[in-house]
Structures are given as structure tokens and as C-alpha cells.
Amino acid sequence: MFEPTLWPLAHGREIEIGARAVVMGVLNVTPDSFSDGGRFSETETALAQAERMIGEGAAIIDVGGESTRPGAAPVTLEEEQRRILPIIEALARRGDAVISVDTYREETARRAVEAGAHIVNDVWGLQREPAIARLAAETGAGLVVMHTGRERDKLPDVIDDQLSFLQRSLEIAAEAGVERKRILLDPGFGFAKETMEENLDLMARFFELRSLGYPWLVGTSRKRFIGQVTDRPAGQRDIGTAATSMILRLQGAAIFRVHDVATNMDALRFADAMIARGLTARGTS
């Protein structure tokens, strides 16, 4: 679970995961994201934010052009690409950051990888546009497959639903020829997890998901359930986020998608120090 593993990505890049927590910085180039909408919608401010997150320790920058918050208005394919492609191209010219594109559209993912992205982060787990799996196979991109409960009936048990949905996603990836070593899974905190309790149960039982045998990326950052626990608005949930990052790291999560890199880096360094001393969730390593 904490053994070092190389995650191979597009354009010949790779990143080590497992031995130490890896932070992915969120870069929303949208006007309506739930916690930072509009702040980084211009290229100059977006690049400055990416620079700041890299300086604070982010190994990956995740660029998204459409808000995934509940009730957000969808954007056209053309608008999504207009927002994100200049940012990805500029980050690629820098050459140091690993770049992820947050999209469920195959055409946007393809153009993003052509522009320099190394990872495709699909919040619909390959089950909205399965062609994303073929794109990942063709380009060698790293692939994040996220669980969602949106637009379907879920199983009553939170872990059973995770396993059922993600096993189908993994079948799609395998049928498209995606190499197993290029895939990370994401439990999709907040994505149609309807109550605070459902999210907390998923966190408490996260260790059970290790049965799938894949590394995990998690994204709890500033989610509503953190606000319900802490009684904080979205912009004041970074300490609560860091607490969830530490809990999930001790249960084996490898990559942490966050807005506030510095705060989460501190928490995750502490988690890694405790792992080095033999402390893990359920006493297993």
C-alpha cells in the first residue's frame, strides 16, 4: 500500500506514488465553481495560481473548464476547450509540472493531451463517454477513474456501490486496452453522496476499497460534508480538508486533489511521518 510505484503518464512522464503522499492542485478556470469560481478564469491569474501551488509542493496541476458542483450549468465543448487549452499549453511550456485535465469529454481530453496534458481525470468514470478509455490507451495518458452516483440508482451500501460502479469502469478500460498500471481510482466524495453520513461512512470504510488492487486519488477539498461537520463556509474548509486528507492517507490513499496546497502538505507530511513509524488505519501496511 505504501510501497513506491511509478505511475506512467503521457509524453514519457511518470510520477512516484505510494511512499509519500502526492498533492494535486485544483485549478478551476471557470466562473462558477463552488469555492473559487471566477478567481482564475483568466489565463494570467490561472498561471499565477498554478505557479503558487507548484511552489507550495503540488506535483500535479488539475485543470478544469466546467464546474462539477451540483446544479452547475453545463458548458459547450467549444467553451470548455477555450477555457482550458491555453492554460495547458502554457503549463506544458514550463516543463516542470505534471498536468491533469478534468473532463468527461473525449474530444476535450484528446485536445488537452495534444496540448501537453499527462493525465485525464474523468469524473464520470468512463461511463458517460467510454471513448476516453481508448484515448488513454492510444496516448499512454494516466487515467483517473472516478465513482459517481449521479443519474442512476445506487446500491444501499456505500462500499457495494463503489465496487459495482468501478468494476464496470475497469471493464471499459480493459476492453479499450488501457494498461492497468496507468489507472488510479477515485471514490468521488461529494458526487451524489447525498448526506454527510454517506460521505463519512465512505471515509470510515475507505480501507475496504483496497480490495480492488489499484492506487487511489481522493478529492474531499472544501466539499459540503466538511462544512456540515465544521460549520464553515466553502472558503473556510481547508483545515477540515487537511484533517480528511490525513485520515485517508493513513488508510492508503496516494494522491490528494486540493485547493489549499500548503495546508494539506503539512497534514500529509505528518501522516507520512506516522506511517514511517508504523501507524496506519486498521493496523495494516
Phi, psi and omega in degrees: 000322180249015176285142179294134179224140176269126177263108181283139186232178177294161176061027176075009179275161173207160180219139180276131177233162175108297186291325177226147178297141178246136181254133173251119180275135181276125176235094180270111177261061184227156177274353193223022174294155194291334183241340182220026183303129177088344184290329186233033184278349175259147186303316184297314181289326178295316179293324177296320178293319177300316178301317180296314182294321177298318178297331180275355174121002179293129177270339183227141171247123183257111187259123180233142182244005177220127179296137177254011178293153179303132177083001180293145178286133177292154175247160179287161175304316182295319180292319177303313182292323178300324181286317192262329188296319177298326179292314180297317179299317181293319177295322179296324178294329176299316173088349185262325186277141166280132188248131175244142173250128181264098182203155173249005182261126182298317183295319177295317179299318181297312181294327178293317178295320176299327180282348177130359179292146182255339187226141170249124183249101187258110183284356175252013172056036179071005187259002172256312174231085183302342180298342175302325179296317178296320177301315179299319179295319183290323187261346185076017180294146167296146186230121174258121184251110186259143173281139171219151175254007184288142173061034176200166174274130181265155171288151185294330181269130187298322181283320177303320181292320175303310185295318181297311182294312185289328175297322175294318178300319180292328174296319178299316180297316181295318180297330180275351178090018177289130178292137181306321185292347181267359188255133165242150178252155180223126182286352174068049176308133176086347181270092182060032162265103201288336186231162173303318183297322180296317177294319179292321177297319178298320178292317182295330183253015184305324182302334181293337182286347179297345180298339179288338173083018179244156171291160185235139167253140178232147180223085178264355196306118174060020182292160185302321183295331175293320175296326179291325178285316188265349185059044180239145172289168189307317184287355181240029184252015186287325177292317175299320176301314181299325177296318179292324178299317181295317179300314183287329175296318180294341176264002172113359178298146187255320185234142187234115182269112189221159174274316182261097185292312188300313182296317180288327176300317179299313180298319183287329174297322178292319177300316180295325177296322178288324175298320179297334178269003174100005181268120172219162177297140181063012175068020180239149179238000000 
